[in-house]
Amino acid sequence: MLQQTQVKTVIPYFNNFTNKFKTLNALSKSNENEILKMWEGLGYYRRARNLLACAKQLVNKCDSRLPKNIEELKNLPGVGDYTANALLGLVYNKPALAVDGNVKRVFSRNLNKEEKKIDFKKLIEKNKKILFSTNRNSDFVEAIMEFGALICKPKDPNCLTCCLKKSCKYFKSNKKIKNFKKKMIKDKNYDIFCYVNKKKQIALAKNSQISFLKNFNMPIIKESNSSIKTQDWKFLKNYKNSISNLKLNINIYYKFSNKIPSSHSWYSLEKNNEFIPNFTKKIFRQVSTLF
Ligand code: SF4
């Protein structure tokens, strides 16, 4: 839940989630719609799907135990190099380091070398005797992340009170590196085509057309200038939306019709039991002005 999301946003979701699913077994018996409903509003829904798939795999194939080696961990849904190392360090106290943005910044500042010029895997391997000279590696993993978040902060690091300042090349250098990565924002233009009917319903299908929100319910959506002839549809409005690193400029079109493609089903604009992502709910709000 904490990937790309602030702690204060996560807390109520985490509490609800752990109250509902008190064991790995309970989570594994849930289903995607239930998990997504509980995740609603937290975004990055792939995390929720992976969590459920991971719980099922652990219960069904791993005897309900978290594997202890990196290759087996990386076979779990949603677990890549970063998470596998975090689990080894935090759960099993093994000499492994989860290299997140905070940790990269601490290393990079200490060396006064830009992050993109550092091979972090090699650096850790080369210095593993020093880094892991502790019996409390799980505390060390947590501590270095917190150190990056609270002391060696992205802007205005607390150098004067920092315990590393004597050895830190950034602190001592007159030519300090600039390390602040700007998030690459991409502008995209999309056309959205909504079948609607007099019962205030909209036709949706599982998205397989665009790269974000895969397999979630959406109307027909295409990058602008696609092959769909917009003259067959009525223009409703233009609006902006953002999702992840995408800034979307959206033209929304509609057509009243009782005939819809076989891949689509009708959904109420007002109330649905099925999980609907916020992106689609925003479309609902635009379309509901027709009624
Ligand atoms: S001295 Fe400053 S730049 Fe160096 S590690 Fe400490 S807080 Fe970061």
Residues whose N, C-alpha, C, O or C-beta is under 5 A from the ligand:
A	BS01	SF4	R109 I151 C152 P157 N158 C159 C162 L164 K165 C168 Y170 F171
